Amino acid sequence: MKHILFAIFLLSPSALFAAQTITLTQTACQFIESEHGDQHYQANSYMDCESLNHKTEDKRLEKAKVLKLKAGEYTFHVINKNVPYVLGFWLRGSGFSRLTLPSVSGGGIQTGGFKDYRIKLSKGEYVYSCPLNPTPDYKLIVE
């Protein structure tokens, strides 16, 4: 006589659903989705973006899209679209929330490549940017 074993796994409700993917594309000195399209900035180095941001950051942030999400698990799919140097990504709480809200970061995104960053976001205000391709701190609100 053959015995059949059945295993029952108890999963949390969040384990039943895959993390939603948010795609963010970097070109020189910017995230395309955040600034409503490619602004066609030219940069060959970190310093080129630093100079551009010094002149344009305030106006750019006034017009930038605020990303609004619900609390939960997300994968940020970050693409380096033809920036001629290695990029990264940093998502963290805004202001004092930086001490209490979750954060994710990393580098090594080669020209034409991408990396995925997974994080469980709690309610609050966040910012995201690329420290290696200096971009403004774009706003993300989790409701």
C-alpha positions in Angstrom: 0.0 0.0 0.0 1.3 3.4 -1.0 1.2 6.3 1.4 0.6 9.8 0.1 1.9 12.7 2.2 0.3 16.1 1.9 2.0 19.1 3.2 0.1 22.2 4.2 2.0 25.5 4.3 0.6 28.5 6.1 1.4 31.6 4.2 0.9 35.2 5.3 -1.5 37.1 3.0 1.5 39.1 1.7 3.3 35.9 0.6 0.5 35.1 -1.7 1.1 38.1 -3.9 4.3 39.0 -5.8 5.9 42.4 -5.1 4.7 45.0 -7.6 7.5 46.2 -9.9 8.1 49.9 -10.4 10.5 50.7 -13.3 12.7 53.7 -13.1 15.0 54.7 -16.0 18.1 56.8 -15.5 19.6 59.0 -18.1 22.3 61.6 -17.4 21.4 63.5 -14.1 17.8 62.3 -14.0 15.1 59.7 -13.7 13.0 59.8 -16.8 9.7 58.9 -15.2 10.1 61.4 -12.4 10.6 64.3 -14.8 7.9 63.4 -17.3 10.4 62.3 -20.0 14.0 62.5 -21.0 15.3 66.0 -20.6 18.4 65.1 -22.8 21.0 66.3 -20.3 24.6 65.7 -21.2 27.0 64.3 -18.7 30.2 62.4 -18.8 30.9 62.4 -15.0 29.5 62.9 -11.6 30.7 66.5 -11.6 28.7 67.4 -14.8 25.5 66.4 -12.9 26.5 68.3 -9.8 26.9 71.4 -11.8 23.6 70.9 -13.7 21.7 70.2 -10.4 23.1 73.3 -8.8 21.5 75.4 -11.5 18.3 73.5 -12.2 17.3 71.3 -9.2 14.7 73.5 -7.6 12.7 74.1 -10.8 12.9 70.5 -11.8 11.6 69.3 -8.4 8.7 71.7 -8.6 7.5 70.0 -11.8 8.6 66.5 -10.9 6.0 63.7 -10.6 5.4 62.6 -7.0 5.2 58.8 -6.9 2.3 57.6 -4.8 2.1 54.0 -3.6 0.2 51.9 -1.1 2.1 50.3 1.7 3.5 46.9 0.7 6.2 45.1 -1.1 7.8 46.5 -4.2 10.6 45.8 -6.5 12.3 48.9 -8.0 13.7 47.9 -11.4 16.3 50.6 -12.1 17.7 50.9 -15.6 20.9 52.7 -16.8 19.9 54.0 -20.2 23.1 55.0 -21.9 24.7 56.9 -19.0 28.5 56.3 -19.7 29.3 55.5 -16.1 28.2 53.1 -13.3 25.0 54.1 -11.5 23.1 53.3 -8.3 19.9 53.8 -6.5 18.9 54.9 -3.0 15.4 55.0 -1.5 15.0 56.2 2.0 12.7 58.1 4.4 12.5 61.9 4.0 13.8 64.2 6.7 13.7 62.7 10.2 11.7 59.7 8.8 15.0 58.5 7.4 15.7 57.1 10.9 12.5 55.1 11.1 11.4 54.2 7.6 12.9 51.3 5.6 15.7 52.0 3.1 17.3 50.2 0.1 20.3 51.1 -1.9 23.0 49.7 -4.1 25.2 50.4 -7.1 26.9 48.7 -9.9 24.3 49.4 -12.7 26.4 49.3 -15.8 25.7 51.3 -19.0 22.7 49.6 -20.7 22.1 47.4 -17.6 19.7 47.2 -14.7 19.3 46.1 -11.1 16.3 45.2 -9.0 15.9 46.5 -5.4 13.2 44.9 -3.3 11.7 46.6 -0.3 8.6 46.5 2.0 7.4 50.1 2.2 5.5 51.4 5.3 3.3 54.5 5.3 5.3 57.8 5.1 7.3 60.2 2.9 10.4 59.0 1.1 12.8 60.3 -1.4 14.8 58.4 -4.0 17.8 59.4 -6.1 21.1 58.2 -7.5 24.2 59.3 -5.6 26.5 58.2 -8.4 24.6 60.0 -11.2 23.6 62.8 -9.0 19.9 63.3 -9.4 17.5 65.4 -7.4 15.8 63.7 -4.4 12.5 62.8 -6.0 9.5 62.4 -3.7 7.6 59.2 -3.0 4.6 59.0 -0.7 3.3 55.8 0.7 -0.3 55.9 1.9 
